[in-house]
Amino acid sequence: STALEQAGGLARGGDYRTAVRYLYLSALLRLDERNILRYDRALTNREYLERVRENPELRAQLGAVVETFDRVWYGPLPLDAATFANYERQVEKLRSENF
């Protein structure tokens, strides 16, 4: 919940790029709390996707979240409030699903 709160604060301050990072982290930590996916900061995003390959629904949802994160964090995808809100919805769906 701390990562989620930090994301909200950053977004309210207009730092959508860093807020995306904290939203992604909140999703990984939530999956770890639910014993669905073990959080390990040494893993790459693609390694996380590989670890859930046996669950196509989870892989698809996590894949969409990872794709946006990678394009924002490592690539040139600019963010505005609407794009961030869409990402926030993706992450919330991932956090709340029962896999």
Secondary structure, DSSP 8 states (H G I E B T S, - for coil): -HHHHHHHHHHHTT-HHHHHHHHHHHHHHHHHHTTSS---TTS-HHHHHHHTTT-HHHHHHHHHHHHHHHHHHTS-----HHHHHHHHHHHHHHHH---
